[in-house]
Amino acid sequence: MCHTLRHRGPDDLSLDTKSGVALGNTRLAIIDVDGGRQPLFNESGSVRTVLNGEIYNFRELRRALQNTGHVFRTACDTEVIVHAYEEYGLNFVNELNGIFALALHDSERQRVILARDHMGVKPLYYALVENKYLVWGSEIKALLASRLISPQLSIDALGQFLSWEYVPGRQTLFEGIRQLAPAEAMVIDLQSSRISTRKYWDVLDSMKHDSRSAHDWEDEIGAQIASSVKHQMVSDVPLGAFLSGGVDSSLVVASMGDASTFSIGFDDPSYNELDYATRIADHLGVRQTKKIIRSNVADLFETLIYHLDDPIGDFSVFPTFLISKMARENVTVALSGDGGDELFGGYESYIAQRYAHWYQYLPNSITRGMLPAAAKRIRPARQKKGTINKLKRFIEGAALPSSMHHARWRIFASDELKGQLFTPNAASELTTPTGQHIHDLYAAAAGLPELNRSLYVDTQSYLADNCLVKVDRMSMANSLEVRVPLLDKELVAMAFDVPPNLKIRGTETKWLLKRIASRHLPRKCVYRRKEGFSIPMKHWLGTRFRPVLEEYLSPSRLQRDGIFQVSSVEKLKQDHLAGTANHSHILWSLIVFHAWQDRWLRTDSGL
């Protein structure tokens, strides 16, 4: 199992078995490089732990625990976990501020604890086998390597995957393999075999509901960002930062002072933000390493599928892998700007939801008949976004159920499309409603203003289940640890107290964050159209990825599998290649699924 995760920790591999509980770890040495070998123990050796990630407040915790009599043997952040457990019991996870997936074994109390950090930056998968064995790991491939699991596809989860480009929540594409949710802890009683889980933290319970002026919010959020960045720069090995040229990563770099930064661009001008990244690097006086993605990107496909055993259909896995690879040639740790959009209102779907309030007053014959029909007849524009593409996307999303709220502009396979795609037998297994997780999360945030409810939905799902998965898998594939200062526990809680009118004003997204950024960055770099970190896949499916498209979505293959209707997939392909429609998202998700199926269900578990 550990050997499948050597890319996550190439510096050491250790295994410790006691009382029928085996703890393994592959270590990427960052804090106390020489002395932090895992597992780490308490004074008596009765409590031991392994950790994937970092505990940022370990120095403060260490001092507090030493003051109550605890004795430390190393300078490693991981060691505070066993002593915090001794001091605070099961509530020890509440004391941790960091990114982590951890396992702790208490041999005296005969229990095992698994826990995942508050925002889900680090993954933790598990499976209960025959009510006899519990196996867990940072990636699904480690569980499969146990040889205790016979991998089987969940068609229900596949339906969710096609709709969202990821599987929401605890479910995975594998039957019987699940993951801990963000801020969730599991306790396994080894005597009774009882397993219980609980959510130990929720931003909804951490809000202070303070009232401040816009200027005060600007000062306090700015100061908290600077503090979060400073805390997350603790490292005994070289550290740098991703710099995309967007507001979030630029603001993180501006808070670092002297820094090594890494930027990546594309040979398609409408997708390339490298010039902005360079202007910001020059303005801040930081070092910049940069690269343009060219034609060899398709050669990475099989490598990326290996690292996507819990697959996502996000195009930006390619640039994320490449920027991580470039950074790892220079540093072991990198800071990123992930989380800014979800905390401070950076997505256009939030604007679309506002427009939809007025749009709904038009007759249904127009909004669900005439306009969607007209939008289908308009050919998509070549550029990444543009007025035509935005208008088409708005009309398509607005025609979906309003109960999806802002998330209807993020759906790539509606119920109607899935009805056309899946064969009748496969469709009968689609039991989870497409928007179930959206409804549940939106309901959980009842009482918040509508925008902040949408942000809560996105932090708990799109961010945790897609964006952070992408960054973790692609960075760890290169043995690079990526930290996310904007998702610091204290900053997240503070951000949800910020009033919605300071996040979006008119059509200006991230209004407050841009004001903070403009204190440090050129205004032309801050106040510009948001592009996002993606690649021109809609064009590449007809060129660089055409062989992949034809291989994995061939009629003979689809016929053999019996999951998808051959005629429906063929129509998607032909319309896309002819340029009459942009089906890049659903086609790419279908490709990823079939490549994943080959790797993980048909070739000895892909190992």
HELIX and SHEET records of a PDB file:
HELIX    1   1 CYS A    2  LEU A    5  5                                   4    
HELIX    2   2 PHE A   58  ASN A   67  1                                  10    
HELIX    3   3 GLU A   79  TYR A   88  1                                  10    
HELIX    4   4 GLY A   89  GLU A   95  5                                   7    
HELIX    5   5 ILE A  140  LEU A  144  1                                   5    
HELIX    6   6 ILE A  155  TRP A  164  1                                  10    
HELIX    7   7 VAL A  203  SER A  206  1                                   4    
HELIX    8   8 ALA A  214  HIS A  231  1                                  18    
HELIX    9   9 VAL A  247  ALA A  254  1                                   8    
HELIX   10  10 PRO A  269  TYR A  271  5                                   3    
HELIX   11  11 LEU A  274  LEU A  284  1                                  11    
HELIX   12  12 SER A  295  LEU A  300  5                                   6    
HELIX   13  13 PHE A  301  HIS A  307  1                                   7    
HELIX   14  14 VAL A  317  ARG A  328  1                                  12    
HELIX   15  15 GLY A  340  PHE A  344  1                                   5    
HELIX   16  16 GLU A  348  TYR A  359  1                                  12    
HELIX   17  17 ASN A  364  SER A  365  1                                   2    
HELIX   18  18 ILE A  366  MET A  370  3                                   5    
HELIX   19  19 LEU A  371  ARG A  377  1                                   7    
HELIX   20  20 GLY A  386  ALA A  398  1                                  13    
HELIX   21  21 SER A  402  TRP A  409  5                                   8    
HELIX   22  22 ASP A  415  LEU A  421  1                                   7    
HELIX   23  23 PRO A  424  ALA A  427  1                                   4    
HELIX   24  24 GLN A  436  ALA A  444  1                                   9    
HELIX   25  25 GLU A  450  ASP A  458  1                                   9    
HELIX   26  26 THR A  459  CYS A  467  3                                   9    
HELIX   27  27 LEU A  468  MET A  476  1                                   9    
HELIX   28  28 PRO A  485  LEU A  487  5                                   3    
HELIX   29  29 LYS A  489  ALA A  495  1                                   7    
HELIX   30  30 PRO A  500  LEU A  502  5                                   3    
HELIX   31  31 TRP A  511  ALA A  517  1                                   7    
HELIX   32  32 ARG A  523  VAL A  526  1                                   4    
HELIX   33  33 MET A  537  TRP A  540  1                                   4    
HELIX   34  34 ARG A  546  TYR A  552  1                                   7    
HELIX   35  35 PRO A  555  ASP A  561  1                                   7    
HELIX   36  36 VAL A  566  ALA A  578  1                                  13    
HELIX   37  37 SER A  584  LEU A  601  1                                  18    
HELIX   38  38 ASP A  604  GLY A  606  5                                   3    
SHEET    1   A 2 ASP A  12  LYS A  18  0                                        
SHEET    2   A 2 VAL A  21  ARG A  27 -1                                        
SHEET    1   B 6 LEU A  40  PHE A  41  0                                        
SHEET    2   B 6 VAL A  47  ILE A  55 -1                                        
SHEET    3   B 6 GLY A  98  ASP A 106 -1                                        
SHEET    4   B 6 ARG A 111  ARG A 116 -1                                        
SHEET    5   B 6 GLU A 184  ASP A 189 -1                                        
SHEET    6   B 6 ILE A 195  LYS A 199 -1                                        
SHEET    1   C 3 TYR A 133  GLY A 137  0                                        
SHEET    2   C 3 TYR A 125  VAL A 129 -1                                        
SHEET    3   C 3 ARG A 178  GLN A 179 -1                                        
SHEET    1   D 5 ARG A 287  ILE A 293  0                                        
SHEET    2   D 5 SER A 260  PHE A 266  1                                        
SHEET    3   D 5 LEU A 239  PHE A 242  1                                        
SHEET    4   D 5 VAL A 333  LEU A 335  1                                        
SHEET    5   D 5 GLU A 481  ARG A 483  1                                        
END                                                                             
